[in-house]
Amino acid sequence: MQQLRISSDSDPRVEAESTINKRYITTISEPIRHALDDTLELGDTVRWVISDGELSPEIVHEEYGAFEGAEPFDWSAWESNAAAESAWSE
């Protein structure tokens, strides 16, 4: 059973519980997903951090579109080994 505590407006704390299955997999509970609606995206990773005995999850956003503005590669310039060798020697 999921337990939930949502605090007053003066305390932005949201608490929820989830169960770890026998493969050590767990789900981010709906209240937490809802509270982080603008933060979580599909493909993100949860990083688990233990510091001074306290466990804190951090959201690591996946970076998409790194080469979005890159020009297409011109393969015709690489048709001969001489062109490749001169490019590497520059």
C-alpha positions in Angstrom: 0.0 0.0 0.0 1.3 3.4 -0.9 1.4 6.0 1.8 1.3 9.6 1.0 1.8 12.9 2.8 1.3 16.2 1.0 2.0 19.2 3.2 0.5 22.6 3.4 1.5 25.4 0.9 4.0 26.7 3.4 5.8 23.3 3.4 6.5 22.1 -0.2 7.4 18.6 1.0 5.8 15.7 -0.8 6.2 12.2 0.6 5.3 8.9 -1.0 6.5 5.3 -0.7 7.2 2.6 -3.2 8.1 -1.1 -2.8 11.4 -2.6 -4.1 10.7 -5.9 -5.8 13.0 -9.0 -5.7 14.9 -7.6 -8.7 15.5 -4.4 -6.7 13.3 -2.4 -9.1 11.0 0.3 -7.8 8.6 2.8 -9.4 8.5 6.6 -8.9 5.2 7.0 -7.2 2.4 9.0 -8.8 2.5 11.9 -6.2 6.2 12.3 -6.8 5.8 12.2 -10.6 3.0 14.8 -10.3 5.1 17.1 -8.0 8.0 16.9 -10.5 5.8 17.1 -13.6 7.9 19.9 -15.2 11.1 18.2 -14.3 10.8 14.5 -15.2 11.0 13.3 -18.8 11.1 9.9 -20.4 14.7 8.7 -20.7 15.9 10.5 -17.5 17.9 8.6 -15.0 17.6 8.6 -11.2 20.9 8.9 -9.5 20.9 7.6 -5.9 23.3 9.6 -3.6 24.2 8.8 0.0 25.8 11.6 1.9 26.2 11.8 5.7 23.9 8.8 6.0 21.1 10.5 4.1 19.7 9.1 0.8 18.8 11.6 -1.9 17.7 10.8 -5.4 18.8 13.2 -8.2 17.3 13.4 -11.6 19.8 13.3 -14.5 18.3 14.6 -17.7 19.2 12.8 -20.9 20.7 15.1 -23.5 19.1 14.8 -26.9 19.8 16.7 -30.0 23.6 17.2 -29.4 24.2 17.1 -33.2 21.0 18.8 -34.2 22.6 21.8 -35.9 25.6 19.8 -37.4 26.1 19.8 -41.2 25.7 16.5 -43.0 28.9 14.6 -43.5 30.4 14.8 -47.0 31.4 11.3 -47.8 32.7 12.2 -51.3 35.7 13.9 -49.7 36.7 10.7 -48.0 36.6 8.5 -51.1 40.4 8.1 -51.3 42.9 7.2 -48.6 44.9 10.3 -49.6 42.0 12.6 -48.6 41.7 10.9 -45.3 45.4 10.9 -44.6 45.7 14.6 -45.4 42.7 15.4 -43.1 44.3 13.5 -40.2 47.7 15.2 -40.6 46.3 18.7 -40.4 
